[in-house]
């Protein structure tokens, strides 16, 4: 399976800004500004916003207000943070709506497990079980867990598309490339369904409880799991801006 390098960021609103104000600004002002930045295509292949609609069926609800994704030609984040594109344009706008000390990004390697998309996107953040080595965790996720999900009745047949993002150790940053401590996240799954009801039904099904949950308990740290249902908005793709 082909792998793609990317950046994932979890956004916190600027203090004093309501969630509704944050969402409106992010969608209507910041998204188009970023996508329309001259020279942006040299550093980004694709830019997507994920607006949280509701808590997901796995673990707890997230503490942030949105997730951004950026597909990169390589690990160019430190270089991009020094460019005029970021310093003189994007960063200035970030100051208008995000908390610069509580918005955290990380590098990831994306693998498409099941190609496809759908009307509803489920995002699940996971950490490995204590005592499990990172290499063993990724091996289990890419083999036993993946096979169980795809083969479980009521689970695999409901998933329209599935992407796994393997988080790169030591890559956690604040806006502008400032290093920060790691969040308890080793893996981010993105799954697409026909509806929120289908997403919840998949993870409440007998197939999940009997075939997938026992493996998940051996691999994941249950307290570290968070999930949410999101509206996915594409602002930049294939080297050009897109109007979502």
TORPASE-216381 format. One record per atom (N, C-alpha, C): residue number from 0; y, x, z. Coordinates in pm, whole numbers. Each point is the difference from the previous one (the first is absolute). Example, Ala and Ser with C-alpha at 12.3 -4.5 7.8 and 13.67 -1.06 7.14 Angstrom:
// residues 2
num 0&Y -569&X 1319&Z 780
num 0&Y 119&X -89&Z 0
num 0&Y 120&X 90&Z 0
num 1&Y 105&X -35&Z -72
num 1&Y 119&X 82&Z 6
num 1&Y 109&X -77&Z 73
END
This chain:
// residues 244
num 0&Y -120&X 83&Z 0
num 0&Y 120&X -83&Z 0
num 0&Y 126&X 87&Z 0
num 1&Y 97&X -37&Z -82
num 1&Y 124&X 78&Z -8
num 1&Y 81&X -14&Z 128
num 2&Y 66&X 110&Z 38
num 2&Y 84&X 0&Z 119
num 2&Y 145&X 20&Z -41
num 3&Y 92&X -62&Z 76
num 3&Y 143&X 5&Z -29
num 3&Y 75&X 37&Z 128
num 4&Y 90&X 99&Z -9
num 4&Y 81&X 39&Z 115
num 4&Y 115&X -98&Z 14
num 5&Y 31&X -39&Z 123
num 5&Y 108&X -96&Z 22
num 5&Y 65&X 20&Z 137
num 6&Y 112&X -66&Z 19
num 6&Y 69&X -4&Z 128
num 6&Y 4&X -145&Z 46
num 7&Y -26&X -21&Z 129
num 7&Y 5&X -134&Z 60
num 7&Y 98&X 6&Z 117
num 8&Y 90&X -97&Z 7
num 8&Y 101&X -1&Z 107
num 8&Y 0&X -135&Z 70
num 9&Y 9&X 4&Z 133
num 9&Y 13&X -121&Z 82
num 9&Y 143&X -7&Z 50
num 10&Y 68&X -110&Z -36
num 10&Y 143&X -11&Z 23
num 10&Y 34&X -82&Z 124
num 11&Y 100&X 49&Z 73
num 11&Y 56&X -71&Z 115
num 11&Y 145&X -35&Z -32
num 12&Y 45&X -123&Z 31
num 12&Y 139&X -38&Z -30
num 12&Y 101&X 77&Z 84
num 13&Y 118&X 18&Z -55
num 13&Y 110&X 60&Z 75
num 13&Y 30&X -86&Z 123
num 14&Y 27&X 62&Z 115
num 14&Y 32&X -79&Z 120
num 14&Y 111&X -100&Z -26
num 15&Y -21&X -123&Z 47
num 15&Y 98&X -106&Z -18
num 15&Y -22&X -84&Z -124
num 16&Y -90&X 43&Z -87
num 16&Y -28&X -75&Z -122
num 16&Y -120&X -90&Z 22
num 17&Y 10&X -127&Z -36
num 17&Y -112&X -92&Z 13
num 17&Y -106&X 30&Z -105
num 18&Y -119&X -51&Z 23
num 18&Y -109&X 22&Z -95
num 18&Y 34&X -60&Z -136
num 19&Y 63&X -118&Z 1
num 19&Y 38&X -65&Z -126
num 19&Y 104&X 82&Z -74
num 20&Y 97&X 55&Z 71
num 20&Y 103&X 84&Z -62
num 20&Y -62&X 127&Z -58
num 21&Y -94&X 57&Z 75
num 21&Y -69&X 119&Z -47
num 21&Y -75&X -26&Z -130
num 22&Y -77&X -107&Z -3
num 22&Y -79&X -34&Z -118
num 22&Y 90&X -24&Z -123
num 23&Y 108&X -74&Z 23
num 23&Y 90&X -32&Z -111
num 23&Y 63&X 128&Z -57
num 24&Y 47&X 88&Z 87
num 24&Y 65&X 123&Z -46
num 24&Y -101&X 90&Z -71
num 25&Y -116&X 15&Z 61
num 25&Y -104&X 86&Z -58
num 25&Y -39&X -47&Z -140
num 26&Y -14&X -131&Z -14
num 26&Y -44&X -55&Z -128
num 26&Y 112&X -6&Z -103
num 27&Y 116&X -46&Z 38
num 27&Y 104&X -28&Z -98
num 27&Y 93&X 118&Z -28
num 28&Y 13&X 91&Z 96
num 28&Y 93&X 112&Z -17
num 28&Y -75&X 133&Z -15
num 29&Y -80&X 35&Z 101
num 29&Y -60&X 133&Z 2
num 29&Y -105&X 19&Z -111
num 30&Y -85&X -99&Z -21
num 30&Y -103&X 12&Z -102
num 30&Y 57&X 30&Z -138
num 31&Y 93&X -82&Z -49
num 31&Y 59&X 28&Z -131
num 31&Y 76&X 133&Z -3
num 32&Y 67&X 37&Z 111
num 32&Y 74&X 126&Z 4
num 32&Y -94&X 119&Z -17
num 33&Y -110&X -2&Z 74
num 33&Y -98&X 110&Z -9
num 33&Y -58&X 7&Z -141
num 34&Y -47&X -114&Z -51
num 34&Y -66&X -3&Z -130
num 34&Y 95&X 41&Z -113
num 35&Y 129&X -25&Z 18
num 35&Y 96&X 32&Z -104
num 35&Y 65&X 136&Z 14
num 36&Y -49&X 82&Z 92
num 36&Y 59&X 132&Z 22
num 36&Y -27&X 93&Z -118
num 37&Y 102&X 60&Z -61
num 37&Y -21&X 93&Z -112
num 37&Y -90&X 117&Z 42
num 38&Y -99&X 30&Z -81
num 38&Y -91&X 110&Z 29
num 38&Y -114&X -33&Z 94
num 39&Y -6&X -124&Z 46
num 39&Y -102&X -40&Z 98
num 39&Y -141&X 19&Z -54
num 40&Y -18&X -18&Z -130
num 40&Y -134&X 6&Z -60
num 40&Y -62&X 140&Z 9
num 41&Y 80&X 102&Z 27
num 41&Y -55&X 135&Z 13
num 41&Y -74&X 17&Z 133
num 42&Y 26&X -88&Z 95
num 42&Y -58&X 14&Z 133
num 42&Y -90&X -117&Z 40
num 43&Y 9&X -111&Z -71
num 43&Y -77&X -119&Z 35
num 43&Y -55&X -65&Z -127
num 44&Y -125&X -41&Z 5
num 44&Y -60&X -76&Z -110
num 44&Y 11&X -151&Z 23
num 45&Y 3&X -38&Z 126
num 45&Y -6&X -143&Z 35
num 45&Y 58&X -18&Z 140
num 46&Y 72&X -113&Z 20
num 46&Y 61&X -32&Z 130
num 46&Y -23&X -147&Z 28
num 47&Y -61&X -28&Z 118
num 47&Y -37&X -136&Z 38
num 47&Y 46&X -29&Z 143
num 48&Y 57&X -118&Z 20
num 48&Y 30&X -50&Z 135
num 48&Y -107&X -102&Z 42
num 49&Y -39&X 4&Z 126
num 49&Y -92&X -97&Z 57
num 49&Y 70&X -71&Z 115
num 50&Y 37&X -126&Z -22
num 50&Y 68&X -80&Z 101
num 50&Y -104&X -78&Z 81
num 51&Y 4&X 15&Z 131
num 51&Y -100&X -61&Z 87
num 51&Y 20&X -151&Z 4
num 52&Y -107&X -74&Z -29
num 52&Y 2&X -146&Z 4
num 52&Y -56&X -54&Z 131
num 53&Y -108&X 65&Z 49
num 53&Y -68&X -48&Z 121
num 53&Y -94&X 108&Z 48
num 54&Y -44&X -14&Z 126
num 54&Y -101&X 92&Z 53
num 54&Y -130&X -20&Z -76
num 55&Y -78&X 105&Z -12
num 55&Y -127&X -7&Z -71
num 55&Y -115&X -35&Z 92
num 56&Y -121&X -9&Z -55
num 56&Y -117&X -40&Z 78
num 56&Y -66&X 112&Z 78
num 57&Y 48&X 123&Z -13
num 57&Y -60&X 115&Z 67
num 57&Y 96&X 62&Z 100
num 58&Y -44&X 20&Z 123
num 58&Y 81&X 70&Z 99
num 58&Y 128&X -73&Z 37
num 59&Y 103&X 79&Z 30
num 59&Y 127&X -55&Z 47
num 59&Y 101&X -6&Z -114
num 60&Y 112&X -67&Z 27
num 60&Y 109&X -8&Z -97
num 60&Y 79&X 131&Z 4
num 61&Y 59&X 40&Z -112
num 61&Y 76&X 126&Z -4
num 61&Y 133&X -11&Z 72
num 62&Y 53&X 116&Z 42
num 62&Y 127&X 3&Z 72
num 62&Y 117&X 28&Z -91
num 63&Y -24&X 20&Z -130
num 63&Y 106&X 31&Z -95
num 63&Y 31&X -123&Z -85
num 64&Y 96&X 11&Z -91
num 64&Y 44&X -116&Z -78
num 64&Y -37&X 5&Z -148
num 65&Y -53&X 111&Z -46
num 65&Y -39&X 9&Z -140
num 65&Y -65&X 133&Z -30
num 66&Y -69&X 6&Z -113
num 66&Y -67&X 122&Z -44
num 66&Y 40&X 30&Z -144
num 67&Y 46&X 121&Z -25
num 67&Y 34&X 43&Z -135
num 67&Y -105&X 98&Z -50
num 68&Y -26&X -2&Z -130
num 68&Y -96&X 92&Z -61
num 68&Y 65&X 68&Z -120
num 69&Y -29&X 130&Z -13
num 69&Y 55&X 80&Z -109
num 69&Y -113&X 84&Z -59
num 70&Y -26&X -17&Z -128
num 70&Y -102&X 80&Z -69
num 70&Y 68&X 125&Z -55
num 71&Y -54&X 119&Z 33
num 71&Y 64&X 126&Z -32
num 71&Y -81&X 82&Z -101
num 72&Y 69&X 88&Z -76
num 72&Y -73&X 91&Z -88
num 72&Y -69&X 111&Z 76
num 73&Y 34&X 19&Z 127
num 73&Y -57&X 104&Z 85
num 73&Y 72&X -3&Z 133
num 74&Y -28&X 96&Z 86
num 74&Y 63&X 4&Z 132
num 74&Y 140&X 58&Z -12
num 75&Y 95&X -83&Z -45
num 75&Y 137&X 47&Z -24
num 75&Y 101&X -56&Z 100
num 76&Y -48&X -51&Z 113
num 76&Y 88&X -70&Z 92
num 76&Y 111&X 89&Z 55
num 77&Y -34&X 124&Z 39
num 77&Y 102&X 90&Z 54
num 77&Y 106&X 32&Z -106
num 78&Y -43&X 18&Z -123
num 78&Y 94&X 27&Z -110
num 78&Y 89&X -121&Z -25
num 79&Y -59&X -118&Z -3
num 79&Y 76&X -121&Z -28
num 79&Y 109&X -24&Z 105
num 80&Y -31&X 32&Z 126
num 80&Y 96&X -23&Z 109
num 80&Y 125&X 84&Z -13
num 81&Y -4&X 107&Z -80
num 81&Y 117&X 86&Z -16
num 81&Y 81&X -34&Z -125
num 82&Y -48&X -91&Z -83
num 82&Y 68&X -30&Z -126
num 82&Y 123&X -89&Z 21
num 83&Y 88&X 3&Z -97
num 83&Y 117&X -89&Z 3
num 83&Y -43&X -145&Z -11
num 84&Y -113&X -25&Z -67
num 84&Y -51&X -138&Z -12
num 84&Y -18&X -59&Z 138
num 85&Y -61&X 79&Z 89
num 85&Y -21&X -51&Z 136
num 85&Y 124&X 15&Z 87
num 86&Y 58&X 121&Z 8
num 86&Y 108&X 27&Z 94
num 86&Y 126&X -81&Z -29
num 87&Y 36&X -13&Z -126
num 87&Y 128&X -63&Z -35
num 87&Y -12&X -147&Z -36
num 88&Y -123&X -52&Z -9
num 88&Y -16&X -138&Z -43
num 88&Y -93&X -78&Z 92
num 89&Y -127&X 39&Z 6
num 89&Y -99&X -78&Z 74
num 89&Y 22&X 9&Z 150
num 90&Y 24&X 121&Z 52
num 90&Y 20&X 17&Z 144
num 90&Y 121&X -78&Z 50
num 91&Y 107&X 2&Z -76
num 91&Y 122&X -72&Z 40
num 91&Y -29&X -149&Z 15
num 92&Y -83&X -54&Z -90
num 92&Y -35&X -141&Z 9
num 92&Y -100&X -27&Z 112
num 93&Y -89&X 94&Z 27
num 93&Y -95&X -16&Z 111
num 93&Y 75&X -21&Z 132
num 94&Y 110&X 71&Z 18
num 94&Y 78&X -12&Z 123
num 94&Y 53&X -141&Z 22
num 95&Y 8&X -79&Z -107
num 95&Y 54&X -136&Z 9
num 95&Y -99&X -101&Z 58
num 96&Y -131&X 33&Z -5
num 96&Y -93&X -106&Z 41
num 96&Y -126&X 44&Z 75
num 97&Y -28&X 130&Z 8
num 97&Y -119&X 41&Z 75
num 97&Y 35&X 88&Z 119
num 98&Y -88&X -2&Z 99
num 98&Y 10&X 87&Z 117
num 98&Y -55&X 136&Z -41
num 99&Y 86&X 98&Z -13
num 99&Y -39&X 130&Z -53
num 99&Y -88&X 81&Z 95
num 100&Y -8&X -40&Z 126
num 100&Y -83&X 72&Z 97
num 100&Y -131&X -72&Z 30
num 101&Y -19&X -117&Z -57
num 101&Y -123&X -75&Z 25
num 101&Y -67&X -49&Z -129
num 102&Y 49&X 46&Z -112
num 102&Y -65&X -25&Z -129
num 102&Y -83&X 123&Z -33
num 103&Y -131&X -18&Z -15
num 103&Y -91&X 114&Z -12
num 103&Y -78&X -8&Z -131
num 104&Y -8&X 114&Z -68
num 104&Y -78&X 7&Z -124
num 104&Y -113&X 100&Z 16
num 105&Y -95&X -7&Z -91
num 105&Y -114&X 91&Z 0
num 105&Y -52&X 16&Z -142
num 106&Y -66&X 110&Z -26
num 106&Y -63&X 22&Z -129
num 106&Y -142&X -55&Z 4
num 107&Y -49&X -43&Z -116
num 107&Y -133&X -57&Z -7
num 107&Y -62&X 30&Z -136
num 108&Y -132&X -4&Z -3
num 108&Y -75&X 11&Z -125
num 108&Y -65&X -135&Z -26
num 109&Y 36&X -61&Z -110
num 109&Y -45&X -135&Z -33
num 109&Y -126&X 4&Z -88
num 110&Y -96&X -85&Z 37
num 110&Y -119&X -20&Z -81
num 110&Y -16&X -149&Z -26
num 111&Y -17&X -38&Z -125
num 111&Y -22&X -141&Z -35
num 111&Y -150&X -28&Z 8
num 112&Y -39&X -81&Z 97
num 112&Y -141&X -33&Z 20
num 112&Y -42&X -112&Z -94
num 113&Y 84&X -102&Z -9
num 113&Y -28&X -114&Z -88
num 113&Y 128&X -35&Z -74
num 114&Y 10&X 29&Z -129
num 114&Y 122&X -31&Z -74
num 114&Y 29&X -150&Z 1
num 115&Y 127&X -34&Z 11
num 115&Y 39&X -140&Z -3
num 115&Y 112&X -30&Z 96
num 116&Y 68&X -113&Z -21
num 116&Y 107&X -46&Z 87
num 116&Y -14&X -151&Z 16
num 117&Y 86&X -56&Z 86
num 117&Y -3&X -142&Z 23
num 117&Y 129&X -47&Z 64
num 118&Y 13&X -129&Z 26
num 118&Y 124&X -55&Z 55
num 118&Y 32&X 47&Z 141
num 119&Y -103&X 35&Z 79
num 119&Y 21&X 37&Z 140
num 119&Y -57&X 139&Z 25
num 120&Y 78&X 82&Z 69
num 120&Y -41&X 137&Z 31
num 120&Y -20&X 15&Z 150
num 121&Y -115&X 52&Z 39
num 121&Y -30&X 31&Z 140
num 121&Y 7&X 151&Z 18
num 122&Y 79&X 44&Z 97
num 122&Y 12&X 142&Z 31
num 122&Y -56&X 23&Z 140
num 123&Y -94&X 94&Z 12
num 123&Y -62&X 31&Z 129
num 123&Y 18&X 147&Z 32
num 124&Y 53&X 29&Z 118
num 124&Y 22&X 137&Z 47
num 124&Y -110&X 33&Z 101
num 125&Y -67&X 112&Z -20
num 125&Y -114&X 34&Z 86
num 125&Y 7&X 144&Z 48
num 126&Y -55&X 21&Z 119
num 126&Y -18&X 134&Z 55
num 126&Y -149&X 20&Z 27
num 127&Y -44&X 123&Z -3
num 127&Y -142&X 26&Z 22
num 127&Y -38&X -13&Z 147
num 128&Y -126&X -29&Z 24
num 128&Y -51&X -13&Z 135
num 128&Y 14&X 132&Z 74
num 129&Y 38&X -2&Z 128
num 129&Y 13&X 125&Z 76
num 129&Y -128&X 81&Z -5
num 130&Y 15&X 129&Z -22
num 130&Y -115&X 89&Z -7
num 130&Y -56&X 18&Z -139
num 131&Y 44&X -81&Z -95
num 131&Y -49&X 9&Z -137
num 131&Y 89&X 97&Z -79
num 132&Y -60&X 104&Z -56
num 132&Y 76&X 97&Z -78
num 132&Y 60&X -67&Z -123
num 133&Y 115&X 49&Z -43
num 133&Y 71&X -63&Z -111
num 133&Y -85&X 1&Z -127
num 134&Y -68&X 111&Z -27
num 134&Y -83&X 7&Z -121
num 134&Y -113&X -100&Z 6
num 135&Y -60&X -17&Z 118
num 135&Y -109&X -97&Z 16
num 135&Y 52&X -143&Z -13
num 136&Y 122&X -22&Z 48
num 136&Y 62&X -132&Z -12
num 136&Y 19&X -38&Z -147
num 137&Y 59&X 90&Z -77
num 137&Y 24&X -30&Z -141
num 137&Y -131&X -15&Z -77
num 138&Y -100&X 78&Z 39
num 138&Y -130&X -12&Z -66
num 138&Y -62&X -137&Z 26
num 139&Y 12&X -47&Z 124
num 139&Y -56&X -131&Z 36
num 139&Y 75&X -113&Z -68
num 140&Y 134&X 11&Z -7
num 140&Y 81&X -103&Z -64
num 140&Y -33&X -10&Z -149
num 141&Y -22&X 115&Z -64
num 141&Y -22&X 1&Z -144
num 141&Y -145&X -28&Z -39
num 142&Y -89&X -11&Z 99
num 142&Y -140&X -28&Z -33
num 142&Y -51&X -125&Z 70
num 143&Y -42&X 13&Z 125
num 143&Y -65&X -112&Z 70
num 143&Y 92&X -120&Z 15
num 144&Y 125&X 23&Z 43
num 144&Y 92&X -112&Z 21
num 144&Y 35&X -67&Z -132
num 145&Y 31&X 79&Z -100
num 145&Y 37&X -54&Z -131
num 145&Y -114&X -83&Z -59
num 146&Y -121&X 52&Z 7
num 146&Y -116&X -71&Z -55
num 146&Y -26&X -131&Z 75
num 147&Y 20&X 5&Z 133
num 147&Y -21&X -121&Z 80
num 147&Y 99&X -109&Z -37
num 148&Y 127&X 36&Z -15
num 148&Y 104&X -98&Z -35
num 148&Y -28&X -62&Z -136
num 149&Y -27&X 82&Z -99
num 149&Y -20&X -51&Z -135
num 149&Y -128&X -81&Z -13
num 150&Y -99&X 30&Z 83
num 150&Y -128&X -69&Z -11
num 150&Y -16&X -119&Z 91
num 151&Y 90&X -18&Z 96
num 151&Y -15&X -110&Z 96
num 151&Y 37&X -133&Z -63
num 152&Y -87&X -102&Z 6
num 152&Y 33&X -133&Z -52
num 152&Y 123&X -57&Z 71
num 153&Y 91&X -56&Z -77
num 153&Y 120&X -58&Z 58
num 153&Y 112&X 99&Z 22
num 154&Y -27&X 129&Z -22
num 154&Y 102&X 104&Z 16
num 154&Y 30&X 63&Z -136
num 155&Y -95&X 76&Z -52
num 155&Y 21&X 69&Z -126
num 155&Y 33&X -92&Z -116
num 156&Y -60&X -119&Z 1
num 156&Y 26&X -94&Z -110
num 156&Y 137&X -66&Z 10
num 157&Y 64&X 6&Z 116
num 157&Y 135&X -56&Z 16
num 157&Y 109&X 101&Z -33
num 158&Y -32&X 128&Z 7
num 158&Y 99&X 105&Z -25
num 158&Y 22&X 16&Z -150
num 159&Y 124&X -20&Z -44
num 159&Y 33&X 13&Z -142
num 159&Y 33&X 144&Z -39
num 160&Y 45&X 79&Z 95
num 160&Y 33&X 140&Z -23
num 160&Y 6&X 73&Z 133
num 161&Y -32&X 131&Z -2
num 161&Y -5&X 75&Z 126
num 161&Y 39&X 145&Z -27
num 162&Y 103&X 46&Z 73
num 162&Y 45&X 138&Z -6
num 162&Y -6&X 60&Z 140
num 163&Y -48&X 123&Z 9
num 163&Y -7&X 72&Z 127
num 163&Y 95&X 119&Z -6
num 164&Y 85&X 14&Z 102
num 164&Y 93&X 112&Z 11
num 164&Y -41&X 91&Z 116
num 165&Y -39&X 122&Z -31
num 165&Y -41&X 98&Z 101
num 165&Y 123&X 79&Z 43
num 166&Y 39&X -12&Z 127
num 166&Y 122&X 64&Z 49
num 166&Y -19&X 150&Z 14
num 167&Y 100&X 76&Z -44
num 167&Y -4&X 145&Z 6
num 167&Y 47&X 45&Z 137
num 168&Y -80&X 79&Z 68
num 168&Y 36&X 49&Z 134
num 168&Y 129&X 83&Z -5
num 169&Y 86&X -17&Z 102
num 169&Y 121&X 80&Z 11
num 169&Y 110&X -37&Z -97
num 170&Y -12&X -118&Z -64
num 170&Y 99&X -37&Z -103
num 170&Y 102&X -103&Z 48
num 171&Y 2&X -33&Z 127
num 171&Y 89&X -106&Z 51
num 171&Y 144&X 51&Z 6
num 172&Y 91&X -82&Z -56
num 172&Y 140&X 40&Z -8
num 172&Y 93&X -118&Z 27
num 173&Y 120&X 32&Z 45
num 173&Y 110&X -94&Z 7
num 173&Y 76&X 8&Z -132
num 174&Y 90&X -94&Z -27
num 174&Y 77&X 6&Z -126
num 174&Y 68&X 135&Z -19
num 175&Y -1&X 46&Z -126
num 175&Y 59&X 129&Z -30
num 175&Y -93&X 117&Z 18
num 176&Y -129&X -28&Z 21
num 176&Y -98&X 108&Z 13
num 176&Y -6&X 63&Z 138
num 177&Y 61&X -61&Z 102
num 177&Y -4&X 55&Z 135
num 177&Y -138&X -21&Z 61
num 178&Y -61&X 107&Z 49
num 178&Y -133&X -8&Z 59
num 178&Y 3&X -83&Z 128
num 179&Y -109&X -72&Z 25
num 179&Y -13&X -79&Z 122
num 179&Y -145&X -6&Z 42
num 180&Y -25&X -53&Z 119
num 180&Y -136&X -8&Z 49
num 180&Y -83&X -99&Z -80
num 181&Y -131&X 21&Z 4
num 181&Y -92&X -84&Z -77
num 181&Y -15&X -138&Z 62
num 182&Y -9&X -101&Z -85
num 182&Y -39&X -133&Z 44
num 182&Y -153&X -7&Z 2
num 183&Y -58&X -90&Z 81
num 183&Y -146&X -10&Z 5
num 183&Y -56&X -75&Z -121
num 184&Y 16&X 61&Z -117
num 184&Y -46&X -61&Z -125
num 184&Y -74&X 107&Z -81
num 185&Y -124&X -27&Z -34
num 185&Y -78&X 90&Z -85
num 185&Y -26&X -59&Z -137
num 186&Y 12&X -133&Z -10
num 186&Y -36&X -66&Z -125
num 186&Y 79&X -130&Z -13
num 187&Y 44&X -32&Z -121
num 187&Y 67&X -127&Z -28
num 187&Y -72&X -67&Z -116
num 188&Y -55&X -119&Z 26
num 188&Y -69&X -77&Z -103
num 188&Y 95&X -107&Z -54
num 189&Y -5&X -21&Z -130
num 189&Y 73&X -108&Z -66
num 189&Y -100&X -84&Z -77
num 190&Y -6&X -130&Z 33
num 190&Y -93&X -91&Z -65
num 190&Y 75&X -122&Z -52
num 191&Y -40&X -50&Z -115
num 191&Y 66&X -116&Z -60
num 191&Y -95&X -119&Z 0
num 192&Y 58&X -118&Z 31
num 192&Y -77&X -124&Z 8
num 192&Y 75&X -111&Z -73
num 193&Y -70&X -111&Z -20
num 193&Y 61&X -117&Z -64
num 193&Y 101&X -69&Z 91
num 194&Y -21&X 8&Z 132
num 194&Y 85&X -72&Z 94
num 194&Y -17&X 60&Z 140
num 195&Y 94&X -28&Z 93
num 195&Y -18&X 43&Z 138
num 195&Y -129&X -56&Z 60
num 196&Y -34&X -124&Z -36
num 196&Y -123&X -60&Z 53
num 196&Y -123&X 78&Z -43
num 197&Y 0&X 48&Z -124
num 197&Y -113&X 79&Z -49
num 197&Y -10&X 134&Z 73
num 198&Y 113&X 61&Z 29
num 198&Y 0&X 127&Z 73
num 198&Y -56&X -18&Z 141
num 199&Y 44&X -106&Z 66
num 199&Y -48&X -25&Z 137
num 199&Y -147&X -41&Z -1
num 200&Y -40&X -76&Z -101
num 200&Y -140&X -42&Z -9
num 200&Y -93&X 119&Z -21
num 201&Y 45&X 98&Z -78
num 201&Y -83&X 117&Z -26
num 201&Y -34&X 74&Z 128
num 202&Y 100&X 18&Z 87
num 202&Y -23&X 78&Z 121
num 202&Y -47&X -85&Z 118
num 203&Y -17&X -129&Z -23
num 203&Y -61&X -86&Z 101
num 203&Y -137&X -49&Z -43
num 204&Y -46&X 47&Z -115
num 204&Y -127&X -48&Z -56
num 204&Y -120&X 61&Z 71
num 205&Y -115&X -66&Z -14
num 205&Y -124&X 54&Z 56
num 205&Y -33&X 135&Z -63
num 206&Y 31&X 13&Z -130
num 206&Y -27&X 126&Z -67
num 206&Y 75&X 115&Z 64
num 207&Y 128&X -24&Z 35
num 207&Y 77&X 106&Z 66
num 207&Y -53&X 27&Z 140
num 208&Y -22&X -105&Z 77
num 208&Y -41&X 17&Z 139
num 208&Y -136&X 67&Z 12
num 209&Y -90&X -30&Z -93
num 209&Y -137&X 53&Z 10
num 209&Y -19&X 135&Z -71
num 210&Y 67&X 18&Z -115
num 210&Y -26&X 121&Z -80
num 210&Y 109&X 105&Z 11
num 211&Y 127&X -43&Z 18
num 211&Y 110&X 95&Z -3
num 211&Y 47&X 40&Z 139
num 212&Y 15&X -98&Z 89
num 212&Y 54&X 28&Z 133
num 212&Y -78&X 107&Z 77
num 213&Y -134&X 0&Z -3
num 213&Y -73&X 106&Z 73
num 213&Y 32&X 141&Z -50
num 214&Y 20&X 14&Z -132
num 214&Y 37&X 131&Z -54
num 214&Y 144&X 34&Z 36
num 215&Y 89&X -100&Z -8
num 215&Y 140&X 22&Z 35
num 215&Y 15&X 48&Z 144
num 216&Y -80&X -53&Z 90
num 216&Y 7&X 41&Z 140
num 216&Y -41&X 145&Z 21
num 217&Y -83&X 53&Z -90
num 217&Y -43&X 139&Z 9
num 217&Y 102&X 96&Z -60
num 218&Y 88&X -53&Z -83
num 218&Y 93&X 84&Z -77
num 218&Y 143&X -9&Z 50
num 219&Y 48&X -122&Z 26
num 219&Y 141&X -21&Z 32
num 219&Y 25&X -15&Z 150
num 220&Y 122&X 38&Z 40
num 220&Y 47&X -25&Z 135
num 220&Y 58&X -141&Z 4
num 221&Y -66&X -91&Z 69
num 221&Y 44&X -140&Z -1
num 221&Y 144&X -18&Z 49
num 222&Y 43&X 68&Z 108
num 222&Y 140&X -17&Z 44
num 222&Y 101&X 51&Z -101
num 223&Y -42&X 88&Z -91
num 223&Y 93&X 58&Z -95
num 223&Y 16&X -78&Z -128
num 224&Y -71&X -111&Z -14
num 224&Y 5&X -76&Z -125
num 224&Y 117&X -98&Z -1
num 225&Y 73&X -2&Z -110
num 225&Y 107&X -97&Z -23
num 225&Y -16&X -54&Z -141
num 226&Y 43&X -123&Z -22
num 226&Y -6&X -54&Z -136
num 226&Y 109&X -105&Z -21
num 227&Y 37&X -18&Z -127
num 227&Y 99&X -101&Z -34
num 227&Y -21&X -48&Z -143
num 228&Y 44&X -122&Z -26
num 228&Y 3&X -55&Z -136
num 228&Y 139&X 26&Z -57
num 229&Y 5&X 43&Z -125
num 229&Y 127&X 44&Z -56
num 229&Y 29&X -60&Z -137
num 230&Y 129&X -10&Z -28
num 230&Y 47&X -28&Z -135
num 230&Y 32&X 134&Z -64
num 231&Y -65&X 30&Z -111
num 231&Y 15&X 128&Z -67
num 231&Y 104&X -11&Z -112
num 232&Y 102&X 86&Z 4
num 232&Y 107&X -2&Z -100
num 232&Y 10&X 136&Z -67
num 233&Y -20&X 5&Z -131
num 233&Y 7&X 124&Z -76
num 233&Y 141&X 18&Z -55
num 234&Y 64&X 115&Z 32
num 234&Y 136&X 27&Z -45
num 234&Y 8&X 111&Z -105
num 235&Y -104&X 83&Z -7
num 235&Y -1&X 111&Z -95
num 235&Y -143&X 26&Z -41
num 236&Y -24&X 11&Z -130
num 236&Y -137&X 20&Z -46
num 236&Y 2&X 64&Z -139
num 237&Y -84&X 103&Z -16
num 237&Y -12&X 64&Z -131
num 237&Y 127&X 66&Z -49
num 238&Y 83&X 48&Z 94
num 238&Y 120&X 71&Z -40
num 238&Y 121&X -86&Z -27
num 239&Y -6&X -128&Z 39
num 239&Y 117&X -87&Z -25
num 239&Y 15&X -103&Z 110
num 240&Y 121&X -49&Z 25
num 240&Y 21&X -106&Z 99
num 240&Y -67&X -129&Z -42
num 241&Y -41&X -79&Z 98
num 241&Y -62&X -130&Z -23
num 241&Y 71&X -101&Z 88
num 242&Y 30&X -116&Z -54
num 242&Y 60&X -109&Z 78
num 242&Y -111&X -86&Z 59
num 243&Y -21&X 3&Z 132
num 243&Y -109&X -80&Z 60
num 243&Y 32&X -149&Z -2
END
